[in-house]
């Protein structure tokens, strides 16, 4: 997983924000918390999507479905392939450096909620 530095988290959320808006999602909440920024939106089909940047630039993306009837879910045919940090108590941590997303300098001109 790619390390998203604190200086680039706003830019990352800005990219996702523009894509979600372009896709017709309705932004419900934008949390600009310095250590754990997050965004929550709703799709046209009433799915709620959330993106949270947490510890060490770890990005969490969740989707909650609208009310549906319960159904069987098959087991995954494959095991997880992400390497696990032995210190992380089975939570994978970002470990891939990106010259852009991991940079320690802010990206100029990118804002959350901009067009």
N, C-alpha and C positions, 0 to 999 in steps of 0.2 A: 504494500500500500504506500502511496505517495505521502510524504511529509508535507503538510501545508503549514508554512510558518505563520506566526501571529501577524506578521506584517502583510501577508497575502490573503488572509482569511476573508477580509471584506471584498477583495477582488473576486475570490472564488464564489462567494455568495452572490455577487453582482452578476456573474456569468449565469449561474443557475436561475436567478431571479428573472433575467431577460428571457431565458429559454422557457421557463414556466409561463410567463405572461404571453409570450408568442404562441404557446401551445394552448392558450385559453384557460389556464389555471387562474383561480381567484386567490390572491395573496390575503391571508387572514391575519398573520402576525409576522413581524420581523423583529427579532430580538438582537440588538447590536451589542450585547454583552462582550466585553473585551476578551475574556478568557474562553467563553463558550457561546459564540454567536449562533443563531438559529433562525430558520424560516419555516413557516407552516402555510400550506395552501390547500385549496380544494379544487378537484377536477370537475369537469362538466357532469361526470357520472357520480359525483359526490364521494369520491375517494379522497381521503385526507393524506397528503404527503408532507413529510417533514425532513429537514436536513439540519443536522446539528454538528458543529465542529467542536470536538471535545479535547481531552487530554492529548498533548503532544501533536496536535493537528489531525487527530483521528476523526474521520468523517463518518457520521451515522446517517443512513437514509432509511426511512421507514414509510410504509404505506398502510393505512387503515382502510378497510373496505366498509362500504355502507352496509346496513343490515342485509344479511342473506341467510338462506337456509343452510343449516349445517350439512357438510358433506365429508366423505372420506378423503384423506390426503395420503397419497402414496409416499413411502419412504424414498429418500433421495437415492439414486443409483450410484452415486459417487461420494467419496469422503471429501471433507474440506481439504484444500491444498495450501492455504495460507500458512506460512511458517509462524509458529507460536514462540513468543518470548518467554523463557522459563520463569522470569521474574513477574510476568503479567497476569498470573493466575488464569491462564487459558484465554485471555483477551489479546488478540493480535494487535500489535502496535505498528504504526507506520514506520517503514524502514527503507524506503526508496527515496533517494535525493533527486529532486527535479531542479534544474537550473532556474526555472521560473517560479514554480509553486513553493519551493523550499527556500527561496531567496530571503535574506534578512532585511531587504529594503522594500518600502511600500511601492505598489504599482500606482503610477500617476494617472488620474483621470477616470478611474473606474469606481462607480458607486452602486450601492444596492438600491434598487427602485428606479434607476435611471433607464432611459430608453435607448 
